[in-house]
């Protein structure tokens, strides 16, 4: 990737033995667009980065795992500002050019001596680090690093978009609980970058759910530094449409990886609702099904219990006429006209649920609204992982 450098070190923020402090640095001033958590309880790094990213230009990101620096009061804000200031000084930047992100345990102060010791080695490592290192450093309960890359062309010049994400638990729309950082060497108009990124997040990270929990630290952002040397990409142009499509495709791939890595997950499920009175209604119904604990446990148990699905549709708040509802597991019709399809549907539906990936399609048969949400099952391991997360 032209004009970007990466580094990660082991600072033992929570415990030794893994990379947990990382840096993304642009050699050039970069356009930045960002989306943050909608949770009213927000971590210090979210508050700081939200303010700094509003000017639309930044150069670097400091990120750690192991400690969320959330619900840590004035001291948490002071500590976050100090971490940013020391990193910015080491990079020769102003404080405002550096964004901050954290993930991990809520309510514990940052181990500042470990941060202070880690910053200079982190900056020194920029000449030989990789984005893969950063992806590893931001993991918490993730079981694998999540990285996607795309390439395009504008004005005859090739460009790249690279992205990473972390997330496995506390995943729910608006936005999905995770960190995601993208870099592109494309030259992109700032207003268009913000619009395209926000729309791509809405169609990806806001379309996944694992456990109906939204955290205090969600951050998704993209840096665009123009090092590819292409003419500026603007909205309303073929090149703008191509860039937006690549961006959406990359973010959707990252979002699906988060669901597939859902804590204890054994199934990846696409919930598609058609025929809603409106798109918003379709999204309500899809989310109700995707978040239902009873539906998710049925997926885990490979129980073709379509009754739990139609019940979730009914309480979703969407306009529903029971006698119109059709439910399919992949191509198997489980219910039509709001009643059991009968015959071999139970056995055929069970075979679908035995797969690691499958689709539940719900047709409300009322209007033209359609929505898709991606979810996972709920297993014994989800309880085990979250029962001792702080230890």
HELIX and SHEET records of a PDB file:
HELIX    1   1 UNK A   44  UNK A   53  1                                  10    
HELIX    2   2 UNK A   73  UNK A   91  1                                  19    
HELIX    3   3 UNK A   95  UNK A   97  5                                   3    
HELIX    4   4 UNK A  112  UNK A  124  1                                  13    
HELIX    5   5 UNK A  125  UNK A  127  5                                   3    
HELIX    6   6 UNK A  131  UNK A  137  1                                   7    
HELIX    7   7 UNK A  190  UNK A  202  1                                  13    
HELIX    8   8 UNK A  205  UNK A  207  5                                   3    
HELIX    9   9 UNK A  238  UNK A  260  1                                  23    
HELIX   10  10 UNK A  279  UNK A  291  1                                  13    
HELIX   11  11 UNK A  293  UNK A  301  1                                   9    
HELIX   12  12 UNK A  306  UNK A  315  1                                  10    
HELIX   13  13 UNK A  322  UNK A  324  5                                   3    
HELIX   14  14 UNK A  345  UNK A  353  1                                   9    
HELIX   15  15 UNK A  380  UNK A  387  1                                   8    
SHEET    1   A 4 UNK A   4  UNK A   9  0                                        
SHEET    2   A 4 UNK A  21  UNK A  36 -1                                        
SHEET    3   A 4 UNK A  57  UNK A  64 -1                                        
SHEET    4   A 4 UNK A  98  UNK A 102  1                                        
SHEET    1   B 6 UNK A   4  UNK A   9  0                                        
SHEET    2   B 6 UNK A  21  UNK A  36 -1                                        
SHEET    3   B 6 UNK A 219  UNK A 224 -1                                        
SHEET    4   B 6 UNK A 179  UNK A 184  1                                        
SHEET    5   B 6 UNK A 157  UNK A 166 -1                                        
SHEET    6   B 6 UNK A 146  UNK A 154 -1                                        
SHEET    1   C 7 UNK A 208  UNK A 209  0                                        
SHEET    2   C 7 UNK A 369  UNK A 376  1                                        
SHEET    3   C 7 UNK A 268  UNK A 276 -1                                        
SHEET    4   C 7 UNK A 357  UNK A 363  1                                        
SHEET    5   C 7 UNK A 326  UNK A 329 -1                                        
SHEET    6   C 7 UNK A 332  UNK A 336 -1                                        
SHEET    7   C 7 UNK A 339  UNK A 340 -1                                        
END                                                                             
